[in-house]
Amino acid sequence: SQQFYGSALKTGVAGAQRSPPKGFAWPVAGVPIAFVPVRGREVNEGSSQLNREEAVRVEQIVLGLLSGGEVSVADVGVVSPYAAQVRLLRRQLGGTRTGAGPSKAPGLNHIGLGVE
């Protein structure tokens, strides 16, 4: 917020009101954000890149969060700067921007996947 918005961007929920959802081993208890290290290598696909190991880990995390029962598909968003990685994740998770396509979990075909 400070770096990009001059501290003008504010949350409507205090940190104490935002408990981490079940279904994922959060590295820091009580903090619902995590950076997950993944060993893998990026490969070129056309003018973009993808990392298969990272996509597998994202799939595991998303399915785990959904199975925890506190998160719905509408609560999940996956962002990647690489179009090839987004395509791979869509194939693995069954998500599309339009909500069409096969799914590995009930309602997962509506997960938001995009290049940001």
C-alpha positions in Angstrom: 0.0 0.0 0.0 2.7 2.5 1.0 5.0 1.8 -2.0 2.3 1.7 -4.7 -0.6 3.7 -3.3 1.0 6.2 -0.9 -0.6 4.3 2.0 -4.1 5.2 0.6 -5.1 1.5 0.2 -6.7 0.3 3.4 -8.1 -3.1 4.4 -11.6 -3.4 5.7 -10.7 -6.2 8.1 -8.2 -6.1 11.0 -5.5 -8.8 11.0 -7.0 -10.3 14.2 -10.3 -10.8 12.3 -8.6 -12.7 9.4 -7.6 -16.1 10.7 -5.8 -18.4 8.2 -8.2 -21.0 6.7 -7.7 -24.7 7.3 -6.3 -27.0 4.7 -2.7 -25.6 4.5 0.2 -25.8 6.8 0.7 -22.0 7.3 4.4 -21.3 8.0 3.6 -18.6 10.5 0.7 -19.4 12.8 -2.0 -16.7 12.7 -0.7 -15.1 9.5 -2.8 -15.9 6.4 -0.1 -15.3 3.8 2.8 -17.5 2.8 5.6 -17.6 0.4 6.2 -21.3 -0.5 9.6 -22.3 -1.8 9.4 -24.7 -4.7 12.4 -26.4 -6.3 11.8 -26.6 -10.0 13.0 -25.1 -13.2 11.4 -22.7 -15.5 11.2 -23.7 -19.1 10.4 -21.6 -22.2 7.1 -22.2 -24.0 7.0 -19.8 -26.9 7.7 -16.3 -25.7 6.6 -17.2 -22.1 7.8 -19.5 -19.3 6.3 -22.2 -17.1 7.4 -24.2 -14.1 5.7 -27.6 -13.8 6.8 -28.3 -10.2 5.5 -24.9 -9.1 2.1 -25.6 -10.8 1.9 -29.0 -9.0 2.5 -27.3 -5.7 -0.1 -24.6 -6.4 -2.6 -27.3 -7.3 -1.9 -29.1 -4.0 -2.3 -25.9 -2.0 -5.6 -24.9 -3.7 -7.1 -28.4 -3.4 -6.0 -28.5 0.3 -7.6 -25.1 1.0 -10.8 -26.2 -0.6 -10.9 -29.5 1.3 -10.4 -27.6 4.5 -14.0 -26.4 4.3 -13.5 -22.8 5.1 -12.6 -21.6 1.6 -14.9 -21.7 -1.4 -13.8 -21.5 -5.1 -15.0 -17.9 -5.1 -12.4 -17.1 -2.4 -9.4 -18.4 -4.4 -7.4 -16.5 -7.0 -4.1 -17.6 -8.5 -1.9 -15.0 -10.2 1.1 -15.6 -12.5 3.1 -13.1 -14.6 3.6 -15.8 -17.3 0.9 -16.7 -19.8 2.4 -20.2 -20.2 2.1 -20.8 -16.4 -1.5 -19.7 -16.5 -2.3 -22.1 -19.3 -0.7 -24.9 -17.4 -2.5 -24.1 -14.2 -5.8 -23.9 -16.1 -5.2 -27.4 -17.5 -4.3 -28.7 -14.0 -7.0 -27.0 -12.0 -9.7 -26.9 -14.7 -10.1 -23.1 -14.4 -10.8 -20.6 -17.0 -11.8 -16.9 -17.1 -15.2 -17.8 -18.2 -15.9 -20.6 -15.7 -16.0 -23.3 -18.4 -14.0 -26.5 -18.5 -13.4 -29.7 -16.6 -12.8 -29.7 -12.9 -10.8 -31.8 -10.4 -13.0 -30.5 -7.4 -16.6 -29.4 -7.2 -16.9 -25.9 -8.5 -13.2 -25.6 -9.3 -13.9 -24.8 -12.9 -14.8 -21.3 -11.7 -11.4 -20.5 -10.1 -9.9 -17.3 -11.3 -6.7 -17.6 -13.1 -5.0 -14.8 -14.9 -1.9 -13.0 -15.9 -1.4 -9.9 -13.8 
